[in-house]
Amino acid sequence: MSPLFLDKGDHIEPSSFAAGPFNNLHGGAAASIMVSAVLRDLPDGFIPVAQHAEFLHSTDLSDLTIDVNLKRDGRRHRVYDVALRNRDSRKVSARSSITCYNPVPTDLIETEAVSRWAGHTDPNTLPNAPD
């Protein structure tokens, strides 16, 4: 099976399998390569959970570059702005906002509030507040 894109270091070369119905880059291929660019620099534990892509004009099946900028940096939540450009014209053909999240493992969520509810079984009353 052939890849959709070949990484050439300073640029990305789309294969013929990345073509859409009008012999330009398919929108799904463009969206996937923008997420892949974010995944390269994503810290451990973070996963992409949402993507908003805007296709500004058709993208030729020529060499491409991708610019990734961290817009919001947090411990559990990150947002990246990504621009897909034709290498020769440097014209932005697609841009995307990608939200990434770092879920906390459930075994780390042991707090006093959770432990107060642990043995509580009566749905009509609240557990006693701590002293």
Sequence and secondary structure as in RCSB ss.txt:
>XXXX:A:sequence
MSPLFLDKGDHIEPSSFAAGPFNNLHGGAAASIMVSAVLRDLPDGFIPVAQHAEFLHSTDLSDLTIDVNLKRDGR
RHRVYDVALRNRDSRKVSARSSITCYNPVPTDLIETEAVSRWAGHTDPNTLPNAPD
>XXXX:A:secstr
   SEEE SSSEEE GGGB TTSSB HHHHHHHHHHHHHHH  TT EEEEEEEEE S   SS EEEEEEEEEE S
SEEEEEEEEEETTT  EEEEEEEEEE    GGG   HHHHHHTT   TTS      
